[in-house]
């Protein structure tokens, strides 16, 4: 291996720069253009870091980063075979860094250097040959290799100018020795790590190595960031800045904030940085995709320094909601809990157009995205989901259940796709939750809760009713939901009988009738034959979204198992639900508001009977029990 690397390195070093530069452009383009996993990581990282940039600007950064990564690799191979004079002609150290190194040479002081992953970072190891004055002994942390030949080559090439390499595995004691002797220790501080301090980079939560902060705090060292700005092919200018921090938390925070500002404001730095590494791999695993702890002192410290009261919501979570509006409402308490469990998550609900406006009114998610209805066709929905791919979502929960939903989630391109598998294989899913047979007898919200807990949801969902703005209630107003088709519909005669019975016993009662498009005829007949009562028909005038405000103004609701009845429960109304064929155990109410479920006499608790078998007297009794409970209607 050592002989091979030597041969390759000498060959590259002997080639003209223009040839090597052309090779870097070509290989960089291959990495950028072909669908390797790493380029997806780069696109995602850049999209999260610069959400306001155009697609073209972000892709330019991705391509330049790929190209310069190849350039960095070639320089690592070739630099051991470039002469000291050649290196001095390529690398310039700015005046500030030269002055600081000169001071350290004449008046040594322990110093820790934080080195970012810029394309020409390898030039930091060449300080002794670039500076005419003597500098203190310097050690640089590196990742050791298992292959002996490769390890020998790395050490011989990088230590040829007097820099000592310190193994990440056992180099800590050596680093402490360097600092005690007033030396310099350099640390690559912006790599992915599974330990260390949880903090922010570009306002996105990450785990950062706290090694530099630990060394500076324990060794009483000054801490600085030194970086190499690319000025041409294999050419750079080394700059530096010293931090004020003394403690581990201060240094870790200041290093990340400095790098964030550098990437935001310096175009060359954006091109030079290694966007292809998984820098923000925090909470993206399947087991913690939906839950992450932000109680660490390092997070609190960073928020305080940044002047923020809460974690920025930069992690992107998509949820394809169930087809049923009823199940979508049942999901909202879990969405509310998810935003607490992942305090850094921006949650987008993907909802069919016909329901989107109504769901948006409840204000639970950060965003409700309208996608084409099922009736609009498979390809229309595919096109809408494909457009979502440019968001580079981190996690996608697919609660709708069909092969089309699986494929459309794949088109949306989230890093992790999670689904419930009830028997059919969920293709394109990264991971699935398989409920046991007992779940089929429970409410669907319990199944969704277990599903989300399987992937990290923290805490208990809050099933308190949802708000719909500051809407004043009319204590005399009863909402009547005549919704339902076929086996779900109660007859006009029974509805009129109920309204007649209630109006006779409740002075000044007002009735507001709600329903969908298919209920307009039923609602018309109810209003027509109930002239003995104060009835207003909203089924003809209001769609689902427009009904929310009117329903919220009522005190009590009564209806069949339909969308409007579940809206009443979600808004906190006392609600009477008339069931027949539907299973109230599986699809009953979710929110903690008073309700009564009426099923036909002799019908099992799981439903399965005819809604027409429900008697007017049973429904009337349930409604009156709510009214008399606190004497709300007078």
C-alpha positions in Angstrom: 0.0 0.0 0.0 2.8 2.4 0.9 4.6 1.8 -2.4 1.3 2.3 -4.3 0.6 5.6 -2.6 4.1 6.7 -3.2 3.8 6.0 -6.9 0.4 7.6 -7.2 1.6 10.7 -5.2 4.7 11.2 -7.3 2.8 10.9 -10.5 0.2 13.5 -9.4 2.9 15.8 -8.1 4.7 15.7 -11.5 1.6 16.6 -13.5 0.9 20.2 -14.6 -1.6 22.0 -12.4 -4.0 22.4 -15.4 -4.1 18.7 -15.9 -4.8 18.0 -12.2 -7.4 20.8 -12.1 -9.2 19.3 -15.1 -9.2 15.9 -13.5 -10.7 17.4 -10.3 -13.5 19.1 -12.3 -14.3 15.9 -14.1 -14.4 13.6 -11.1 -16.2 16.3 -9.1 -18.8 16.4 -11.8 -19.2 12.6 -11.7 -19.7 12.7 -7.9 -22.2 15.6 -8.3 -24.1 14.2 -11.3 -24.6 10.6 -10.3 -27.0 9.5 -7.6 -24.5 8.5 -5.0 -25.8 8.7 -1.4 -23.3 11.3 -0.4 -24.4 13.9 -3.0 -27.9 13.6 -1.5 -26.4 14.4 1.9 -24.7 17.4 0.4 -27.9 18.7 -1.2 -29.8 18.2 2.1 -27.1 19.9 4.2 -27.0 22.9 1.9 -30.8 23.2 1.6 -31.1 23.2 5.4 -28.3 25.7 5.8 -29.5 28.2 3.1 -33.3 27.7 2.8 -33.7 31.1 1.1 -31.2 30.3 -1.7 -32.4 29.4 -5.2 -32.1 25.9 -6.4 -29.3 26.9 -8.8 -27.3 28.6 -6.1 -27.5 25.6 -3.8 -26.5 23.2 -6.6 -23.5 25.4 -7.5 -22.3 25.1 -3.9 -22.7 21.3 -4.1 -20.8 21.0 -7.3 -17.9 23.2 -6.1 -17.7 21.2 -2.9 -17.4 18.0 -4.8 -14.7 19.4 -7.0 -12.7 20.8 -4.2 -13.0 17.6 -2.2 -11.3 15.8 -5.1 -8.7 18.6 -5.2 -8.1 18.1 -1.4 -7.6 14.4 -1.9 -5.1 14.9 -4.7 -3.2 17.4 -2.6 -3.0 15.0 0.3 -1.4 12.4 -2.1 0.9 14.8 -3.9 2.1 17.2 -1.2 4.7 14.9 0.3 6.5 15.0 -3.0 6.3 18.8 -3.5 9.5 20.6 -2.5 9.5 23.1 0.4 10.1 25.9 -2.2 7.1 24.7 -4.2 4.9 24.7 -1.1 6.0 28.1 0.0 5.1 29.5 -3.5 1.6 28.1 -3.1 0.7 28.8 0.5 0.6 32.3 2.1 0.1 33.0 5.7 -1.6 36.4 6.5 0.1 39.0 8.7 -2.1 38.4 11.7 -1.3 34.7 11.9 2.5 35.3 11.3 2.5 37.9 14.2 0.8 35.4 16.5 3.1 32.6 15.6 6.1 34.9 16.1 4.8 35.8 19.6 4.3 32.2 20.4 7.9 31.5 19.3 9.3 34.2 21.5 6.9 33.8 24.4 5.4 30.3 24.3 1.9 29.8 25.6 -0.4 26.7 25.4 -2.6 27.1 22.3 -5.4 25.0 20.9 -6.3 25.4 17.2 -9.7 24.6 15.9 -9.4 23.5 12.2 -12.5 23.4 9.9 -12.9 21.0 7.0 -12.0 23.4 4.2 -10.5 22.1 1.0 -6.9 23.1 1.7 -6.9 22.3 5.5 -3.9 20.0 4.9 -1.6 23.1 4.6 -2.0 23.6 8.4 0.4 20.7 8.9 3.1 22.6 7.0 3.5 25.5 9.3 7.2 24.8 10.2 8.3 25.1 6.6 6.1 28.1 5.8 7.3 30.2 8.8 10.8 31.5 9.0 10.7 31.9 12.8 10.7 28.9 15.1 7.3 27.8 16.3 6.5 25.8 19.5 6.1 22.0 19.2 2.8 21.2 17.5 0.6 18.1 17.5 -2.4 17.5 15.2 -5.1 15.0 15.9 -5.8 12.5 13.2 -7.8 9.3 12.6 -5.4 6.3 12.6 -5.7 3.5 10.0 -5.8 -0.2 10.5 -3.7 -0.9 7.5 0.0 -0.6 8.5 1.2 0.4 5.1 -1.3 3.2 4.9 -0.6 4.3 8.5 3.1 4.4 7.8 2.6 6.5 4.7 0.3 9.0 6.4 2.7 9.5 9.3 5.8 9.8 7.2 4.2 12.3 4.8 2.5 14.5 7.3 5.2 14.6 9.9 8.1 15.4 7.5 8.2 19.1 8.6 8.1 18.4 12.3 4.4 18.3 13.1 3.5 15.3 15.3 0.3 13.3 14.6 -1.8 12.5 17.7 -4.1 9.5 17.4 -7.7 10.1 18.3 -7.7 6.7 20.1 -4.8 7.3 22.5 -3.4 10.8 21.8 -5.1 12.7 24.6 -2.2 12.3 27.1 0.2 13.4 24.4 -1.9 16.5 23.7 -1.9 17.4 27.4 1.9 17.0 27.4 2.2 19.4 24.4 0.1 22.0 26.2 2.1 21.7 29.4 5.2 22.4 27.4 3.5 25.5 26.0 3.0 23.8 22.7 0.2 23.9 20.0 -2.5 21.3 19.6 -4.7 21.3 16.5 -8.2 19.7 16.4 -10.6 19.1 13.5 -13.6 20.4 15.3 -16.5 20.2 12.8 -16.6 16.5 12.2 -19.6 14.2 12.9 -19.4 12.8 16.4 -21.6 10.6 18.6 -20.3 12.1 21.8 -19.4 15.6 22.8 -21.5 18.7 23.2 -24.9 19.2 21.6 -25.1 22.7 20.1 -25.9 24.5 16.9 -24.3 25.0 13.5 -26.1 27.2 11.1 -29.0 27.2 13.6 -29.4 23.5 13.2 -28.8 21.1 16.2 -25.7 19.0 15.9 -23.3 17.2 18.2 -19.9 18.8 18.2 -16.6 17.4 19.5 -15.8 19.2 22.7 -12.2 18.1 22.6 -10.8 21.5 21.8 -12.8 23.1 24.6 -11.7 20.4 27.1 -8.0 20.8 26.2 -8.2 24.6 26.4 -10.1 24.6 29.7 -7.9 22.0 31.4 -4.7 23.3 29.9 -5.3 27.0 30.5 -4.7 27.5 26.7 -5.8 30.2 24.3 -8.1 28.9 21.6 -8.2 30.0 18.0 -9.6 29.0 14.6 -7.1 28.7 11.8 -8.3 28.0 8.3 -7.0 27.9 4.8 -8.8 30.0 2.1 -8.4 28.6 -1.4 -6.9 31.2 -3.7 -6.3 28.9 -6.7 -5.6 25.3 -7.5 -3.5 23.9 -4.7 -3.0 27.5 -3.4 -4.3 29.0 -0.2 -4.0 31.8 2.3 -4.0 30.8 6.0 -6.0 33.1 8.3 -6.9 32.9 12.0 -9.0 34.3 14.7 -8.8 34.0 18.5 -11.8 33.3 20.7 -12.5 34.9 24.0 -14.0 31.7 25.6 -12.3 30.0 28.5 -14.6 27.1 29.3 -15.6 24.1 27.3 -19.1 25.4 26.6 -17.9 28.8 25.6 -15.2 27.5 23.2 -17.5 24.9 21.6 -20.2 27.5 21.0 -17.9 30.2 19.7 -16.2 27.8 17.3 -19.5 26.8 15.8 -20.9 30.3 15.6 -17.7 31.5 13.9 -18.0 28.7 11.3 -21.7 29.4 10.8 -21.0 33.1 10.1 -18.1 32.2 7.8 -20.2 29.9 5.7 -23.1 32.4 5.6 -21.0 35.4 4.5 -18.0 34.0 2.6 -18.7 32.4 -0.8 -15.2 30.8 -1.0 -15.7 29.3 2.4 -19.1 27.8 1.3 -17.4 26.3 -1.7 -14.5 25.0 0.3 -16.4 23.3 3.1 -17.0 19.6 3.0 -20.8 19.5 2.6 -20.8 15.8 1.8 -20.2 14.6 5.4 -23.2 13.9 7.7 -22.4 16.8 10.0 -26.0 17.0 11.4 -26.6 13.4 12.1 -28.5 14.1 15.3 -31.9 12.3 15.9 -32.0 11.1 12.3 -31.8 7.4 13.4 -34.9 5.3 13.3 -35.1 4.9 17.0 -35.0 8.7 17.8 -36.3 10.3 14.6 -39.4 11.5 16.5 -37.9 12.4 19.9 -34.7 14.2 21.0 -33.7 15.5 24.4 -32.8 19.2 24.5 -32.3 19.6 28.2 -28.5 19.5 28.0 -26.7 22.4 29.6 -24.8 23.0 26.3 -28.1 23.5 24.5 -29.4 25.9 27.2 -26.1 27.8 27.0 -26.2 28.1 23.3 -29.8 29.3 23.3 -28.9 31.9 25.9 -25.9 33.1 23.9 -28.0 33.3 20.7 -30.8 35.1 22.5 -33.4 32.5 21.7 -36.2 31.2 23.9 -36.6 27.9 22.0 -34.7 25.6 19.6 -34.9 26.7 16.0 -37.2 24.4 14.0 -34.9 23.4 11.2 -35.5 19.6 11.2 -38.1 18.9 8.5 -40.7 16.2 9.2 -43.5 15.4 6.6 -46.6 13.5 7.5 -48.9 12.0 4.9 -52.2 12.0 6.8 -54.8 9.2 6.5 -57.5 9.5 3.8 -60.2 9.8 6.4 -60.8 13.3 7.8 -61.9 11.7 11.0 -58.5 9.9 11.4 -56.7 13.1 10.4 -58.4 14.9 13.3 -57.4 12.0 15.6 -53.8 12.4 14.5 -53.6 16.1 15.5 -52.9 15.5 19.3 -50.0 13.3 18.3 -48.7 16.1 15.9 -49.0 18.5 18.8 -46.9 16.1 21.0 -44.4 15.5 18.2 -43.6 19.2 18.1 -42.8 19.0 21.8 -40.9 15.7 21.4 -38.8 17.1 18.6 -38.5 20.7 19.6 -36.3 21.3 16.6 -38.8 19.9 14.1 -40.8 21.9 11.5 -43.8 19.6 10.9 -45.7 19.7 7.6 -48.9 17.8 7.2 -49.6 16.6 3.6 -53.4 16.8 3.3 -55.8 16.4 0.4 -57.1 19.7 -1.0 -60.6 19.0 0.1 -59.6 18.8 3.8 -56.5 21.1 3.9 -58.2 24.4 4.7 -60.2 22.8 7.5 -57.1 21.1 9.0 -55.2 24.4 8.7 -57.7 26.2 10.9 -56.8 24.1 14.0 -53.2 25.5 13.9 -51.5 22.3 15.2 -48.8 21.7 12.7 -46.2 24.3 11.5 -47.6 23.9 8.0 -50.4 22.2 6.1 -49.5 21.4 2.5 -52.4 20.9 0.1 -51.8 17.9 -2.2 -54.2 16.8 -4.9 -57.2 14.7 -3.9 -57.3 11.0 -4.7 -59.9 11.8 -7.3 -57.4 14.0 -9.1 -55.4 11.0 -10.2 -52.2 9.1 -9.4 -50.0 11.2 -11.6 -51.2 14.6 -10.2 -50.3 13.4 -6.7 -47.0 12.1 -7.8 -46.1 15.4 -9.4 -47.0 17.2 -6.1 -44.9 14.8 -4.0 -42.0 15.1 -6.4 -42.0 18.9 -5.9 -41.5 18.3 -2.1 -38.2 16.6 -2.8 -36.5 20.0 -3.0 -37.2 20.5 0.7 -34.9 17.6 1.6 -37.1 16.4 4.5 -35.4 14.5 7.3 -38.3 12.2 8.2 -41.5 11.3 6.4 -44.4 9.5 8.3 -46.7 7.7 5.9 -50.0 7.1 7.6 -52.1 6.8 4.4 -51.9 3.1 3.4 -51.7 2.2 -0.3 -49.0 1.3 -2.8 -49.5 4.7 -4.3 -48.7 6.4 -1.0 -45.5 4.4 -0.6 -44.3 5.4 -4.1 -45.3 9.0 -3.6 -43.4 9.1 -0.3 -40.4 7.8 -2.1 -40.7 10.6 -4.6 -40.7 13.2 -1.7 -37.2 11.9 -1.0 -37.0 12.2 2.8 -33.9 10.7 4.5 -36.0 8.4 6.7 -39.5 7.1 5.7 -41.6 5.4 8.4 -44.9 3.6 7.9 -47.4 1.3 9.6 -47.5 -2.2 8.1 -50.8 -4.0 8.7 -50.3 -6.9 6.4 -49.2 -5.5 3.0 -45.6 -4.9 2.6 -44.7 -1.2 2.8 -42.4 -0.8 -0.2 -39.9 2.1 -0.2 -40.2 2.5 3.6 -37.0 2.8 5.6 -38.6 1.2 8.6 -42.0 0.0 9.5 -44.1 -0.6 12.6 -46.1 -3.8 12.7 -49.0 -3.6 15.2 -50.2 -6.8 16.7 -53.7 -8.2 16.2 -55.0 -6.6 19.4 -54.6 -3.1 17.9 -57.3 -3.8 15.4 -59.8 -3.7 18.3 -58.5 -0.5 19.7 -59.0 3.1 18.6 -56.8 4.0 15.7 -55.2 6.8 17.7 -53.7 4.2 20.0 -52.1 2.4 17.1 -50.7 5.7 15.8 -49.4 6.5 19.2 -47.5 3.2 19.5 -46.2 3.6 16.0 -44.7 7.0 16.8 -43.3 5.8 20.1 -41.6 3.0 18.3 -39.6 5.7 16.5 -38.9 7.9 19.5 -41.9 10.0 20.4 -41.5 11.3 23.9 -44.1 12.2 26.5 -47.9 11.7 26.6 -50.1 13.2 23.9 -52.5 16.0 25.0 -56.0 15.2 24.0 -57.5 18.5 25.2 -59.8 20.1 22.5 -58.3 22.3 19.8 -58.9 25.9 19.4 -60.4 27.7 16.4 -59.8 31.3 17.2 -61.7 33.6 19.6 -65.3 32.6 18.7 -68.1 33.5 21.1 -70.5 30.6 21.9 -74.2 31.0 21.7 -75.6 29.1 24.7 -78.9 28.4 22.9 -77.4 27.0 19.7 -77.4 23.2 18.9 -75.3 21.9 16.0 -77.1 19.2 14.0 -74.7 17.1 11.8 -76.8 15.2 9.2 -73.7 14.0 7.4 -73.4 10.5 6.2 -74.3 8.5 3.1 -76.1 5.2 2.8 -75.8 3.1 5.9 -74.4 6.0 7.8 -77.4 8.3 7.3 -80.3 8.9 9.7 -83.6 9.6 8.0 -85.1 13.0 7.5 -88.2 11.9 9.5 -86.1 11.0 12.6 -84.1 14.2 12.4 -87.3 16.3 12.2 -88.7 14.3 15.1 -85.6 15.0 17.2 -85.6 18.7 16.4 -89.4 18.9 17.3 -88.8 17.1 20.6 -85.9 19.2 21.6 -87.5 22.5 20.6 -90.5 21.7 22.7 -88.4 21.1 25.9 -85.7 23.8 25.4 -86.9 27.4 25.3 -85.2 29.7 22.7 -83.3 26.8 21.2 -81.6 27.5 17.8 -80.6 24.6 15.5 -77.8 24.9 12.9 -77.7 22.1 10.4 -74.3 21.0 8.9 -73.3 18.5 6.3 -71.3 17.8 3.2 -72.3 18.2 -0.5 -74.2 14.9 -0.5 -76.2 16.1 2.5 -77.7 19.2 0.9 -81.0 17.5 0.0 -81.4 16.0 3.5 -80.6 19.3 5.2 -83.1 21.1 2.9 -85.8 18.7 3.8 -85.0 19.0 7.5 -85.2 22.8 7.4 -88.4 22.7 5.3 -90.3 20.3 7.6 -89.0 21.9 10.9 -90.7 25.2 10.5 -91.9 24.8 14.1 -88.3 25.5 15.2 -85.6 28.1 14.7 -83.5 26.3 12.1 -80.6 27.6 9.9 -79.3 25.5 7.1 -75.5 25.7 6.7 -75.1 22.5 4.7 -75.9 24.4 1.5 -73.8 27.4 2.4 -70.8 26.1 4.1 -68.0 23.7 3.1 -66.0 21.8 5.7 -63.6 24.6 6.5 -66.3 27.2 6.6 -68.3 25.1 9.0 -65.6 25.1 11.7 -66.4 28.6 12.9 -70.1 28.1 13.0 -69.8 24.8 14.8 -67.5 26.4 17.4 -70.2 28.9 18.1 -72.6 26.2 19.3 -72.9 24.8 22.8 -74.0 21.2 22.0 -73.7 19.0 18.9 -75.6 16.0 17.7 -74.9 14.0 14.6 -74.1 10.8 12.8 -70.5 9.5 12.5 -69.3 12.2 10.0 -66.6 14.8 9.7 -68.6 17.6 11.2 -69.4 15.5 14.3 -65.8 14.9 14.9 -65.0 18.5 14.4 -67.4 19.3 17.2 -65.6 16.9 19.5 -62.2 18.4 18.4 -63.6 21.9 19.3 -64.6 20.8 22.7 -68.4 20.7 22.3 -70.6 18.4 24.2 -71.4 15.9 21.5 -73.9 13.1 20.9 -72.8 10.7 18.1 -75.4 8.4 16.5 -73.6 5.2 15.4 -74.7 2.2 13.3 -72.4 0.2 11.0 -69.3 2.1 12.1 -67.2 0.8 15.0 -67.1 3.4 17.7 -64.2 1.6 19.5 -62.0 2.0 16.4 -63.1 5.3 15.1 -64.9 7.0 18.0 -64.1 10.4 19.5 -60.5 11.3 20.6 -60.6 14.6 22.4 -61.3 15.1 26.1 -64.7 16.7 25.7 -68.0 15.3 27.0 -69.7 13.0 24.6 -72.2 10.2 24.3 -72.3 7.4 21.7 -75.7 6.1 20.7 -75.8 2.6 19.1 -79.0 0.6 18.2 -80.5 -1.6 20.8 -78.9 -5.0 20.8 -76.0 -3.9 18.6 -72.5 -5.0 19.7 -70.2 -2.3 21.1 -68.1 -2.7 17.9 -71.0 -1.5 15.8 -72.3 -3.3 12.8 -76.0 -2.4 13.1 -78.2 0.0 11.2 -78.1 3.6 12.2 -81.9 3.8 11.4 -82.6 1.5 14.3 -81.5 4.2 16.7 -84.6 5.7 18.5 -85.3 9.4 18.6 -86.0 9.1 22.4 -82.5 7.7 23.1 -80.8 10.5 21.2 -83.1 13.1 22.7 -82.3 11.8 26.2 -78.5 12.1 25.6 -78.8 15.6 24.3 -81.0 16.7 27.2 -78.6 15.2 29.7 -75.9 17.5 28.5 -78.2 20.5 28.4 -79.5 19.9 31.9 -76.1 19.1 33.3 -75.0 22.7 33.6 -78.2 24.4 32.4 -76.3 25.9 29.5 -79.4 26.4 27.3 -82.1 28.6 28.8 
